[in-house]
Amino acid sequence: MRFEVARDDTLKVQFETGEQLKAESDAVLCRSGNIDVQGVLGGGLFGALGRRLLTGESLFLQELRANGPGEALLGPGTLGDVSLLRLEETGPMLLQRGAFLAAEMSVELSSQLQRTLMGGLFSGTGLFVIRASGRGTLAFTSFGHLHRKDLGPRDTLVVDSQHLVAWPADTPCRFELASRSLWASLTSGEVMSFHLTGPGTVFIQSRSAAGFQRAVAEASTGAARGVGGGGSTVGGLCGSVLGVLLLLFFLCVVVVLVMYGGESGHTVHRGGYVSSRREF
């Protein structure tokens, strides 16, 4: 079985007779007629349920079987790069949610609890991550461009919590404030970061799903406000007039309350003296 990443970030897999491949659900774009595809529960029922509930991955995986020499083209569900790893060279790898694309049947997929509770709850990668172990080729994907960082012994890499994609399972990884103080971390915009110590190979992505969702939401809100061209001007004018009227109404209410409160707090007697005492 041969793997090739095309320039358009699709994965081309060439099969020989009898070879099999497992892939993320709905990853196959096209395939030769002599390649069969079926849905399977990766790791059995409990393994598939655990992967679905803990990491958010699909309950079913695709399994491709070649009845003769053929080819299949696979693509990720997000806009990003595709990368290949040989697990016998890297050892077990951890992947963020949604990063798995395809692998040889000899690669085992499971769920693993993050080493730190803070990292699982506040990093955006989830409390559980995907663990890929065994032997064979692993294909994974990112959101945006994928960057590879090779760490030497005792080298340290600080990665924003939304941009870590894949890292060795045995690489020490801490989840800490991005700066030395909470105030500096909050004002920097990063807040929390992963601190990884080499040796090992770490993969980071140039974009984040959370950032993309915020951008889409802001663009949608802006488009909704500007629909209709001239109508948006009229709408803005009406909104300004309504705001002024509400402000005037509020001021009138305040004045009435002050006047009423002043009158009710005093009693005028026959002698013309004013007393602030009230009779009960």
Secondary structure, 3 states (H helix, E strand, C coil): CEEEECCCCCEEEEECCCCEEEEECCCEEEECCCEEEEEECCCHHHHHHHHHHHHCCCCCEEEEEECCCEEEEECCCCCECEEEEEHHHHCCEEECCCCEEEEECCEEEEEEECCCHHHHHHCCCCCEEEEEEECCEEEEECCECEEEEEECCCCEEEEECCCEEEEECCCCEEEEECCCCHHHHHHHCCCEEEEEECCEEEEEECCCHHHHHHHHHHHHHHHHHCCCCHHHHHHHHHHHHHHHHHHHHHHHHHHHHHHHHHHHCCEECCCCCEECCCCC
